[in-house]
């Protein structure tokens, strides 16, 4: 039966989409339908024509192998960047085709994101379009002409594209996630793409590249550059790659996004139609006369600690940074061995472990001396808030806390053990009940839309996914368990935990001691 929900005329399409895709304990069983496992989409893109650049020979345990070979060294950097960001890192045997695991996590293992490389044309890599083929760890060169000027125009002549030779583009194949998660899949698509962005921040730094993030672009223009069928696949983010080994590519920071339209008039959409309509509604139309000022002002997007609850307990979290080892070897190993935890023991974390997790996730400036980017691009982290439920941390009282990243402190807002409530809020998943800590990323959606327009919904989930991936990697490195959850009872999270009602829940990350099975 078509959904008869009548939109309120003053609510934007982003707010409408969020309300329509909330899980509610009274209706979830009636609205959810099991996926047809015989029709599961293939999470890989194939090309019938094109030439393949094999990247496997450049994966080597000997970092000095290409020290005296500039061409080999260049390809080694690209190979490691792509492999550690989105390469195949494991395999689960199944009936028929094995299920492959990648460096970036994905809801349901559906991997909706595709990764493309656009080359301006250099002595080392020809001009044209390349798709990263994760299954074979290769680049498929499927278009040989120079499309850089078209990419610049589609990105409103972003200044970083003037001085760089390569760009990565993340796209989403929507049907891969919608097959299982219906209209709510758009949230998961953006979170999964955010995980990939989190990896790219780090793997680029490991290989002397600096990705400059662009979120505001003419969608159809970028889709045309990649020759996409926009009814099936759409661009989500553009990342020009500055080669830090070339002095002229050490470029100043620029804006990543600009304000766009808000739509308050839209049809009464049936279930199943909402995802694609919403994505189309948040696109930036082709407009060659539109000008964008990409200059970043010194005070723009400055992060603030939004909540300072009266009489709340305040617990400092400042700590020493995580040590990632010589040449960031510990980070590379962590990227390749990362897995989502399936079960926790319920045992406590130490407060020091929790502080290390928060430090790596929210204080990137502490890691510049280790070779990581201290100011990685985001869309607007000032819009994303963090709440945390502590069930079992030695030295920290049980309850719900707000994390203040500027002050580096936890501010307690409720005193209670919430294990049973978390089990309910996370749709009955034991991960919520047995985790030592459950972390919630939220945003005031109404205020965010007022600032940036409906397209901000993408940015909020991409930023939340990026933060979630940093939590993932820090936890795995410390020998902890971690798993993201994108399915939860939205409104009940705010009611039960005392999170202000204006905060829309974007993402949940569970943390704890992993259960091991013999």
N, C-alpha and C positions, 0 to 999 in steps of 0.2 A: 504494500500500500504506500502511495506517495506520502511524504511527511507533510502535514498541514500547518506546520509552524509558520505563523505570519510575522515577518520581521517588523520591529518597531522602526518607524520612519526616521528617527533621529539617531539610531545606532549605526555605526559604520560597519562596512562589510567585514572588517577584521574582528570587531567585537561580536558580530552576528555569527561568523564562522566559529569563534571560540565557544560561544554559548551552545551552538548546535552540536559541537563535537565533544562536549563534556560527557563524562561517564557519570551516571546517576544510579545508585543502588536499586531504585524502583523500576528503572527501565532498561538496564544494561542487558538483561537476558532476552528481553523482547526485541531489542534493536540489533543485537549482535547476531551475525550469521557465520557459521563455520566456513572456512575457505575450502574450495574444491582442490584437494591435494593433487589431482590429476592435471590441473591447469596451472601449477605453480610456475611463475615466470623464471626464465633463465637469467641469472645475475651477471651475465657477460654480454658484451656487444661484439658482434662478428662483422667482418668486412669481406666481401667477395673479391674485391680488387684492391690493389695497393702493394707497397713494398714494406717489408718488415725489417726493423732494426733490432737485432737481438741484444738485449742488455745483460743476459746471464753471464757472459764471459767477464764482465766488469765487477761482478760480485766476488770478492776475494777476501780471505782472512788475512792476507798480507797487504797491509796498507801502503807499503813501499813499492809494490809491484810496478806501478805506473809513475813512479817518482820522476823518472827521466824521459817520460813519454807524454808531452803536453796534450796530444790528442786523446790518448788512452786515459789520462787523468781527468780530462773534461767529461768523457763518457762515464767514467767511474763515478763522478759526482752526481751526474743525472741519474745513473742507475741506482745508486744508494738512496738518493732523494725519493724516487718513485717507489722503490721496494719497501723502504721503511715507513712510507706514508700510507700505501694502499696495496702493497704486494700480498701474495698468498703466504701465510705463515703457518698453516696447518690444514689437516684434512680429516674429516669425519666419514668413515665408510658408511654407505647407505646402499639400499637396493638400487641398482642402476648407477647413475652418475654420482660420484662422491660429493659430499658437501665441503666446499673449501672455506677456510677461515682467512680473514685478512687482518692487516695491521690496525685498521680502524674498526671499531665495533659498529654493529648495525642491528637494529631491532628485528628480531626474528631471523637474523642471518640473511636478509633479503638484498642488501647492498644496492640501494637505489641510485647512488651517486656514480657518475662516470667522470673520468679525468682526462682532459685533453691538453695537449701542448701545441701552442701556436708559435711558429718560428718566423722571424723577420727575414731570415736567410743570413748565414754566416759561413766562413770557411769550414766550420766543423759540422754544421747541420743545415740541410737545405731549407729553403722557404716552404711554407705550407702548413698543413694540419696533420697532427698526429693524435691517435687515440692510444692511451695506455692500456695494453692488453695484459691484465694481471695474471691470467691463467698461464701465459707463456713468458711473462716478464719481458715484454718487447714493446716497441713503439710501432704502430701501424701508420705509415705515411700514406694517407688516403686522398690527399689533395696537394698538388705540387706548386700551385701558384702563390704569389705573395698577397696576403690578405690583411697585412698589418694596418694599412690606412683605413680599411673598412672597420677594423676593430677599434682603432682610435676614434673614428667618428661615432661608432656605437657607444663608446664610453665617454662621450662629450669631451674628447681631446684631453683626457686626464694627463697631467704633465709627466708622470712616471713612464707612460708608454712612449714618450718622445725620446727617451734616453735608454731604453732597454731593448733587448733583442728577442726575448722569450716571454711567453705568458702562459700560465696554467688557467684553465677554465673548468670549474666544477659544474656539472649539469645533474639534473634529476630525471630519472626514468620513473614517472609517477606510478605507473601500473604495477611495478614490482612490489611496492609497499601497499598500494590500495587493494591489491588482491587479497591481502589478509586483514588490513586494518580499516578498510572502507574510507570514509571521508576524513577520519581523524589521522589518516596516513600522512597528510601534509605536515603535521607537527613532527612526525618521526623522520620524514624525508629531510627536513631542515635540521633536526638534531643530528642525524647521521652525517649530513654534510658539514655540520659544525665539528663533529669528531675528526673528520678528515682535515678541516682547517687547523685544528689543534695540532695534528701530526705534522702538517706542512710547516707551521711556525717553527717547529723544533728541527725537523729534518733539513729544512733549508739552512738553518744556522749551523748544523753539523757539516754542511757542504758548501759553506761560504756563499750562500745566496740570501737575499732579503726579499720575501714576498710582500708586495704592496697591495693591500686589499682594496677592491672596488666593488661596492654593492649597488650603486646607482648607475645603471646603464640602460640603454634602449633594448629591451628584451628581444624583440624580434630582430633587431639589427645583429645582436650577438648570435642568436639562433641561426640567422642566415649565414653568418661567417662560418659556422660549423656545419651547415647544411643539415640542420635538424628538422624533424617533423615535430613542430611545436605542439601538436595535439597529443604527442606521446612523451616528449622530452623537452626540458627547458633549462636555460642557463640559470645558475643560482649565484655564482660568485666568479669574479675575474681577478687573477693575481699576476700582474707583471712581475717577472723575476729579475731583480737587480743582482748582477754578478759582482760580489764584493771584492773579488780579486782584480777588478778593473776600477781604477780610481774614479773615473768619470761616471761610474754607475753607483757610487756611494751618494745616494740622493736624499734630499730632505723629505720629511714626512708630509703627507697631504691628507685631505679629507677622504673618507671612505664612502660617505653617503650624503645625500641632500634630501630635503623635504620634498614629498610628492603629494599626490591628490588623496583626498578622503572621499569615499563613495557612500552615500546614505540612501540611494535609491537603487534597488535591485529586485529581481523577480522572486516569487515564492518558489524556491528550489526544492526539488524532491531529493530524498536521500540518494546518494550515488552521483548526484550532479554537482554537489557543493565544492568538492576539492578542485576540480578543473575550473569552475567558474571563479572561485576565489583566487587561484593563481593568475588567471587572465586579468582579473580586476586589479591586481596589485602590480601589473606590469607598467613600465614606462613606455609610452607610445613612441613610435618613430617621429622625430621632430628635429630636423636638421638646423632649425633656427634657435633652438633652446641653448642657452649659455649657462654654464655652471662655474662658480668660483670655487676651485679646489684648494685654495690656500687655507691652511689650518691655523687658526688663531691660537695664541699661547694658552688661553683659558678654556678652549673648546673641549667638550666631553670630559671635563675634570670629574673624577669620581668623588662622591660625597657619601658620608655615612648618614643614611636617611632617617633612621629611627634611633631615638635616644629616650627609651621608656623611663618614666620617673621611678625613682627608688629601686631600679633593677640592679641585680648583682652584675658587676662587670669583671670579666676575667681576661687578663692580658694573654695574647697568643704569640707575641714576638719570639723568634727562635733562630738558631743557626740554620743556614740553608742546607738542603740535601746535597751531598757530594755525588756528582755523576761520573767521576773518574777521569783519568787522562784521556784527552781527545774525545770526551763524552762517550766513552765506550759503554759505560753503565746505562746511558740513555738508549743507545742503539740496541743493546741486549734487551732492555725493557720493552721497547717498541715491538720487537719481534716475538717476545714470549707473552705479551699481554693476552689475557683471556678474561671473559666475564665469569665471575664466580656464580655457582649455581646453588650453594648452600653454605650457611654460616654455623658456627658452633654455639654462638651466643656468648662466648667469652669476651672479656673487656679488651679494649685497646688501652694503651698508655696515653696520658695526656701529651707527652712528647711526640708520639706518633701523630696524633691529631694536629698538633701545631705544625709539624713538618708538612702534612698534607695541605693545610691552609696556606702555608708559606709558598710552596711551589705553585699553587693554583692562582693565588691572588697577588703575589708580590714578585712578578717577573724581574723587576729591577735588581733583585738580590742575586740574580744568576748571570748577569752580564760578564762578570769576571771569569766565569767558567766557559764563556764563549757563546752563550745563548742571548737572544735579543731581549734587552731589558724593557723595550717599549714595543712589543708586537702589536700589529694592527688589530683592531676590533671594529665593530660597527658603532656601538655606544654602550660600554659597560656601565655607565652611570645610570642606565635604565634597569639594570638587572640587580636584584637583591638576593641575599642568601639567608635562609633560615635553616636551623639545624636542630634535630631532635636527638638528644643524648640518652641512650638506654643503658650503656655500660662502658664508661671510660674511667679508669683509675684516676682519682684525684679531681674529678669533675662531677658536680651534682646532676642527677637525672633531671630532664626537663627539656623545654623548647627554648632555643636561643636565637637571637639575631646576630649575625656576624658583621662587624663593622671593619671593612678592609683598611680604611685610612688610619683608624685608631689602632688597628690590629688587636681587637678584643671581642670577646663574646659577651652579649648582653642578654641575661636570662629574662624570659617573659612568662614562662609557666613552670611550675615545680611539680613534676609528676613523672611516673614511669608510663610511657605510652606504648609499650610493646603490643598489647592486644589491639589498640586503636590503629597502630601502624599496619598490622596484619590486615585489618579491614580496609584501610585507606588504599593500600596497594593491591586491591582486588583479591585478597586472600592469599597473596604470595608470601611464603615463609621467609623470603629475603627481608621483607619489611619487619617482621616480628623478631627475627634472630640477629639482625644487624646490630652492631654496637652503636653506630651513628647512622642516621638517615638525613641527608642534606637536600634542601628544597631550593631551587632557583625560581624566582618569581619576578613579576613586573607589573606595574600599574599600567594596564593596557590602554585605558582611556587617555591617560596623560601622554603615553608614548605615541598614540595615534595623533593626538593634538599637536605633537612636536614634529613628527615625520610623515604622517599619513598612514594609510593602511599597509603599505609595503613594510612598515616596521615590524609586522608580525614575523616576517622572514628573519629579519635581523636579530630579534629577541631570541628566537630558537637557535639560530646559528651561533650567537654568542654563548648561549647556555650550553650548547653541545661542545663548544670549544673549551669552556671551563670544565665541563664534565670529563673531557678527555685528559686534561691536565691532572684532575683528581685520579682518573684511572691509572695513569702512568706512575704518579707518585706512590699510589697504594701498592701497585705490583712491585715496584722497586724496593719498597719497605717490607715485602713479604706478606702483605695484607690481602684480603679479598675485597673486590669491588664489583658492583653491577649497577648499570643505569636502568631506570624504570620510567617509561613514558605512558603507562596505563595506570590511572588512579582515579579515585572519586574526587573530582576537582573541588567542588564547593565544600565538601566535607573536610578537606584538608584544612581550609581556613577556619572552619567552625571548631573542629576538634583541637587544633593546635594553638589557637589564639592568634594566628597570622592575620594581619589587617585585611578586611574583606576586599579592599581595592586591589590587592595583590593577586594577579592571575598566576596560577602555578604553571610553570613551563616544563620542569624536568625534576626528577628525583634521582639521587645517587645514594646507593646503600654501601656501607663500609663495615667490615668486621673481620673476624678470624675465619679463614676459609675452612670448610669441612673437607677432610681428606678421606678417601675411601680406599680400602685395601683391595 
